[in-house]
Amino acid sequence: MAKRKTRFNPWPENAWCSAGMTDTAMIDRIRALLPERRDRGQVAHFREWKGAAGHHFDLAFDASYRTGDGAAVKARLHLELDDGPSLLAQMLGRPLEEDHPTRTAWSVTALADRPWRLEWPTPAEFFFPDDDSSWLVDHFTGKLPLYTALTLEEELLTSSRFIQTLERMSEKPWYAVVFTHEPEHLEKQPDLLDMLPPGARSRVLDIRLQGSQDWMVNEILGETRVHLPMGGGVIVPAAFTPDGWSTAKHSIRAAPGGVGDTLREVASRVTEYLSLPMHQSDHVREELRGMESWVLPELPVGASLALDLQAEAKADAERARGELERTLKELRAEQDLRRQAEKRAEAAAREAELLRSDPVRERLAEVEAERDSAWEGYEAAERQADDLVQTVGWLRRQLAQVPGRSYGEEAPARPAAPESWEEMFELVELMPHIALGDLQPGLNKIRGHQYEGLWRRRTWECLEALEAYAEAKEKVGVSMLPHFASYLVWEQADTMIPATWHVPGEALLQRSDTRWRGSRLFEAEGLGEVFMGEHFRVGGVRPPAPRMHVYDDTAGATGKVHVGYLGPHLKNHAGR
């Protein structure tokens, strides 16, 4: 098959095109037929003319007519003498006795004054006689019928030149090559072409396969990624796939009702395929450009067409009126929402004004929040102090039992902390499990404070503990250390911080859609924006009460703890 291209250029929606082969003697019949069709009112005007030097055709006929529903159509027939042997003889590699030395290639291009409908007759029928179907053959071999199903012997199906024929036909956008398969031979067979709309005539080649011939065709179709289902049908992919047509639509499975139902399914799929705009190949583009030199009189607007246009204009007006009503409805709803938002804004402004006018009330709320937080911290510290007293006593007893040790030994001094935030950040780069975000905006707000050194020490100790936690988690697994809080009570933890420094999360903010939740959304490298409710109290409860917010992804894709914020306490549901 021809390789499908990716660039698709559809022909105009009001265009129709096809091509085929006939005998040179048909020219005289066309000359005699067109006057008869004019006298019977089938065509309005016609003319015969010859191609000038350099044209790809020898003779041309133009005809204009109206369809049954009043559409005006301009149709042009080009005839080109072909004195060479038929492509079928070339395919078989031997001459055919029925080859005629004066074959004539034909092509018909038509334009309508509205989008083309497959329910309209094939424009080629206005040029060729009704009682002669010899012109309904393909453009290349002149032997493949376009008016009935074609059965082929295995000699031709297995010929490599048959593949070349399919490739050439798939490159012509007006053709739809269809294979239909009958597992068993039937004497009386429905004809697929009889089930198609009139406008599909001369554009569809139906090749009927029997028995195991579907295997042979599927070998040919292998590289196209489509196949012929047993007892079903397949539309051979064209060089340019129409927009809106997927690969899966090429194949049609056998229907449960038998061959007749299957062919009706195939006919429906082929009709859908032909209804799409086809690719505007060089030949089609040249033919459409030639239609610009139309010299026959333009058809006047008929009564039926005027009624159609009037009905169409009325329908357009109804649609416009409906769209206007919907737009007005949406506008009214938007205005209602705007009025409601204005009322809420006014109420919020009044409340803010009351707060501004009553600073004592506002300060009282802040003091109460600070008091509650201080009591919570005090109670937690008292519990931890009790635990530490018991632990220290136990450790002293254990130490006294070690030879050379005694109760009176002093504890070693705490390791020195980094002397600046910048030095700390440089040291953090040596921690493979810690990732720092943009901390400068919050950090700048606590620089120069009298307790900055204390906050820096606590921050550093928290980071060391987090790195130790991540390293331990890699060794013992998630089930042992699912989170940092579990590390703080793990008996093998060797880098510790007071448990009161650590706040596992802010469940209320994470679950509810509050205005404060957004202030805890920070960027994490490799993860995007994440909620960082977990934080560390690197300062006390008195403002600015610095906090360090983190996101624990040690069990996730990055394997790191991401630090997103370091600075003054963020607003929470209690107003702090």
N, C-alpha and C positions, 0 to 999 in steps of 0.2 A: 504494500500500500504506500501511497505517497505520504511522506512525513508531514504531520500537521504543523502549520506555522502558528506562531503566537499572535501575530498582528492581524487583526480582523477588521476589514473595511466594508461595512454592509452596503448593498446597493439600495437605491431609493425605495421607500415603501410602496410607491405607486408603479413600480417597474415589474416587467415579466420578461423572461428570456429563456430560449431553448434552441437546440440545434439537432440536426439529423442528416440523413442521406436519402437521395431519391435518384430517379433516372432522368436523364436529360430530356426525354420525351415528355416529362411532366410539365415542362415550361409552356408548351403549347396549350395544355389543358388549363394551366393557371390563367393564361391570356384570355381564354374563352370563358372561364368561370367567373372572373371578377365583374364583367358587365352584367352577367346574369344575377349575381348577388346584389348588385346595385339596383337592378330593375325590381328585384323582390324586396328591396328595402333592407337587406341584411348589411350592406355597407353604404355609407353616404357618398364617399369620394374614393377614387383610387387613381394611381398613375404607375407607369412603367418607365424606368430609366436605367441607364448604363453607368457603371463605375468608371471614373476617370482614371487616367494613368497613375499607377502607384497605389490604387485602392486594393484591398484584399478580396474584392468580389468582382464578378463579371457583370451581373445583372441584378436589379433591385425592383421590388414592387412596394408601393405604399398604399395603405388603406385606412380609412377612418370609419368608425361605427360606434353605435351605442349599445351598451349591455341592456339586459332586460329591466334593470332598476334605474336606467337613465344615465349611467356613467359614460363619459366621452372617452374613447380610446383611440390612440394613434399607433398603428402597427406597421412594422417594416420587415419585409422578407428580403434577405440577401442570398444569392445563388452563386456558387463558385464551382467551375468545372474541375473534376478530379480524374485524371487519366491514368493514374498509377494503379497497381494491384491492390485489392482490398486488404485491410489490416488482418482480417480473418485468415486470408491465405498466408500472410506473413507469420501469423501466429502458429499455423500448422506446418509451416515450412514447405508448402507445396501449392501449386496453382489450383484454382477452383474452376470447374467448367462453367459455372453460372456467373463468373466475373464478367462484368460488362465494361467495355473500354470507355464508356461515356457516362460514368456516374457523376452526380452533382451533389455537392454539399450545400445544405441550407441552414440558415439561422434566422430566427424571428425575435425581434425586440419590440416591446410595446410599452407605452406609457399611458396611464389613466389620469383623470383629473381628481382622483381621490385614492386612498390606499387600496392596493390590489387585494381582491378577494378570490379565493380558490373556487368559490361557487360560480364564478364567471367562466364562460367557455375558453378553451385554449385559443389564443389569437392565431396560432398557425392554422386552425381549422377554417378560417375565413379565406385562406389562400389555396388550400388543397381540397380536392373533391371529397364528398362524403362517402362515396361508394368505393374508395380506393385507399387502403391503409399501407400501401407500399412505401410511403414517405415516413411512416412511423417506425423508423429504425434508428440505431445509434449513429453518432457522428463519426465514429472511427472505423468500425468494420463494415457498416452498412448492412449487417446481417442479424444484429441482435434486436428482436422486436420490442417495441415500446407500447404495444397494444394488447399483448397477451403474455401469459407465463411462458418462460423459456426453460426447456430441459436440455441439459448438456451431457454428452458422453464423457466417460472418464478420460478418454484420450485428450480432450480439450481441457478438462479440469486439472489434469496432471501436467499440462504444458506450462513451462516457465513463461512463455509469452502471454498466457492468459493473465498472469499476475501483472504484466506490463499494461494490458488492456484495462484492468481494474484501476491501476495507478493513474492512467490517463483520464479515465472517467471520473475518478475522485478529485481530480484537479479542476474539473469543470463544475462550477458552482450550481448550475441548473439541474444537474443529474442527482438522483437518489437511487443508488444501486442497492437492491434488497434481495437477500437470500431467504427463502422459506423452505422448511424441511418437512418431508413426509416420511416417517419411519417405514411405512408400508405403502406400496403403490395402490392408488385408487383410480378406478376407471373414470368416474365422474368427479371432477374437482371444481370447486368454486374458483373464480378468477379474482385475484387480489385487485387488479386494475379496475374491475367493475365496481369495487367498493370505495374507490377514491373519488373525490370531488372532480368536476369537469376540468378545472384549471390545472390538475396534476397530469393530464394527458400529455405525452411526449417528454415527460420529465422523470418517469420512473421506469427502471428496468427490474423486472421481477424474475429472478432465476430460481426455478423450483428444483430442489434436490431431493433425492430418494435414497433410502437404505443407508449405507455407510458413507455417502458423499459428504455428510456434515463434518466428518473427521478431516477430510481433505481440505475443506474450506477453512476449518478452524486452524489448521497448520498455516494456511496463507494469512489468516487474520491474527496470528500469534503476536506479532510485534505491535499491533494497534491497540492491545489491551481490551479488545472486545471479543466476544465469541458467539457462536450460533448455538443456542440451546437445542437439545434433541426435540424434534417436533415443533419447534418455535420459529422465530425469525430474527434477522439482524439487518440493520442499516449500516452499510459499509461507511466508515468514517471518511469525511471529506478532507481535503488538504487544509481547509480552513473551517473550524468548527463554529457554527453560529453562536452568537451570544445567547446565554440562557439555556444552552443545551449541554447536559452532563454526559459523561462517558457511559454511565449506567443505562441511559435511555436508549442506547443503540440496540441493546438486546431485548427481545420479547420472548417470554417463556410460553410454553404450550398451555393452552386453555383447557380446563377439564372437559368442556363440551365437545372437543374434537377439532378437526381441521377447519370447519367453518367458523367456529368461535375464535380459533387462533388467528385466522386470516383477518377477522374483523378487528381483533386487538392490534394486529400488525398495521392494518389500514388506518386505524385511529392514530397510531404512533407516527406513521409516515405523513399523515395529514398535518399533525402538530409540527413535524420537522419542516415540511414545505411551507408552513405558514410563517416561519421565521425569516427575516431578511437574510439573504445569502451574501457571500463574499463578492465584492465588485472586482472581478479579475480584469486583466488588461483588455481582454476581448469585450467584456461587458462595458467597461469604461469607454472604449472606443465606439461601441455601438450607441451608447447613450449620448456621447458627444456628437455623433453624427445626426441624432434626432433633433439637434438644435437647428438644422438646416431644413426643417419641415416646410413644405411649400403648399400643401393642400389647404383648402379653406378650413378655418376653425369651425367646429360645430356649435350652433347657437344653443343657448340654454333652453331645453325642452320644458314642457309643462310639468312632466313628472319630476324632472330634476329641480325645477323651481319649488315644487311642493316639498321635495326632500330637503332642499336648502332652508326653506321656511321652517320645516319641522325641526331641522338640526339647530337653527338659530333659536327657536323656541326652547328646545331642550337645553341649549347653552345658557339661555336666560334663566331657566329654572334652576340649573346648577349654580349659576352665579348668585341667584337670590338665596338659595340654600346656604351657600358658603358665607354670604353676608350675614344671614341670621345667626349662623354658628359663631361667626367672628364677633357679632354684637353681644351674643350671650356670654362668650368668653371674656369680652371686655367688661361687661357688667359684673361678672364674678370677680374679675381682677380689681375693679373699683371697690367692691364690697370688702375684699381682703385688704386693700389699701386703707380703707376707712377704719377697719378693725385694728390694723397695725398702728395707725395714727392715734387711736384711742389708747392702745396699750402704751405707746411711747409717751403720750401725755400723762398717763397715770404714773409711769416710771419717773418722769421728770418731776412730777409733784412730790413723789416719795423721796427722790434725791434731794429736792429742795428742803423738805422737812428735816432730812438728816443733816444737811449743811447748816440749817438754822438751829439745830440742836446738837452741838458738838459733844456735850456731856453724855447724851444718850449713846452716841456713836462710840465714844471712848469707853463707856461703861461696858458695852458689848465686847470690845477688844480686851479689856481687863478680865472680864469673866472668862473669856476663851483662854487667855493666858493662864489664869488660875487653874482651870480644869486641866489644861495640859501639864502644868507644873505638878499637880497632885498625881496625875497618871504617871509621870516620870518618877516622882518621889516613891510611890508605892512599888513600882517596878524595880527601882534601885534598891529599896529596902529588902525586897525578896531576894535579889541577886546578892546583896551584901550578906544576908544570912547564909545563903548557899556557899559563898566564898569563905566565910568563917569556918564552916564545917570542912570545906576542902583543904584550907590551909592547915587546920589542925591535923587532918589525916596525913597530909604530905609531910608535916614536921615529924610525925611519928614514924613514917616510913623512912625519912632521911636519917633519923637517929639510929636506925637499925643497920645502916650501911657503915662498914668499918672506915674510920678516919673522918666521919662526918658528925656534926653535933647540932643541937637546937639553935645555937647562937650564931650560925652563919647568916651573913647578910645577903639579901637578894641582889643579883647583878643589876646595874643601872639599865634603864630602857635605852635601846639603840637610838642614836641621833636621827632626827628626821631631816629631810631635805631643807636647805636654807631658803629656798624660793620655790614658787610654783613652777617656774620654768625648769629648774633642776629636777623637780618631781616628775614633770612630763617627760623629760629625757630618760629618767630611770624607768618610767612606765613602758617606754618603747622596748625595754628588755624583758617585759612580762608578756609571754606569747598569748595569754588568755584574757588580756584586758585591752579593750578598744575604746579610745576616748573620742567623743564627738566634739562639737564646737562649744567649748566651755567658757570662752572669754566673755560673752555678754553678761552672764550671771556672776562670773568671778570678779569682773571689774567693779561690781557693786559692793564687794566686801574687802577689796584691797585697802590697806592703810588703817584698818580697824585695830584697836588696841589688843584684841584677842585673835588677830590673824594668825600668829604663830601657833597658838593652841589648835585652831581649826585646821591648819596645814598638817600638824602632827596627826590629828585624828583621821584626816582624809588619807594620809599615807598609810596608817595602820589598817584602815578599812580596805585599801587597795591590796596591801600585802595579804590580808586574810582572804580576800576574794581570789587572788592568784593561787594561794595554797589550797583553797576549796576546789578550784577548777582542776588543779593537778591531781588532787586526791580522787576526784570524781572520775578522772580518766583511768585511774588504777582500779578502783573498787566498783565502779559502775553506778548507773542511775538509780538502781533499786536500793543501794546502800545510802547514797547521798542525792536524793531527788532535788534538794534545794539548799540554799545557804543556811536556812534556819536549822536544818538537820545536821549541818556541819558543826554548828556552834555547840551542839549537845553530843557530838561524836567523841567517843573516848580517845580516839587516836589523833584528834586535831592538835597540831603543834603551833599554829599561828592563830591566836585568838584575839577577839575584841569583846568588850562587854555586850551582852545580849540586848541591853537597853538602847544601844546605838542603832540597832537594826530594826527597821519596820518592814515586814514582809510585803505589804501591799496595802492599797487603799480600795477595799472591795466596793465601797459605796460609789466611789468615783468611777470604778471600772464597769460596774453593772448599769449605772444610771446615766442618762444623757444630760449631764449638767454642764453649765458653762465653764466650770473649773476643770473638767476632764480634758478639754482641749489644751490647757496649759501644761499638761503632762505628756503630750505627744512630741516625741523627739526623733530625729533621724538616727538610725543605726546602720552602720556600714554593711552593705550586702542584704539588708532587710527592708530598707525604706523607713517610713514613719511608723513607730510603734508606741504603745502606751507604756510609760515607765512609772508605775505606782510604787514599786519597791524602792526604798530610799534609806539613807543613813543619816543619823543625827550627828553631824560633825560640830554642831554648836548647841547651845541650850535652848530655852524657850523664849528668852528675851530677844526682841527684834535686833538684828536681822535674822537670828536663829537659822544659820546656814544649814542646808540639806544637800546631799548628793543623791541624785536619782539614777537608777540603773535598770537595765533589762538583761535578765539571765537567759542566755541562749546556749549555755554550755551543753545542753542535750539536743540542740538544734543544728541547723545547717552550718553556722559559723563556728560553733564550739567556743564562743567567747562570752564574757560579760561586757556589755556595752554601757558606757557612762555617757548619759545625755545631758545632764545638768549639774552644775555646782554653783550655788549662790544662795541668796536670801530665800526664806521659806515661801513656797508658793501658796496661793489662796486655796483653801479647802472648804468643805461644806459647813464647817463651824465658823467661817468668817476669818480664820487666821491666815 
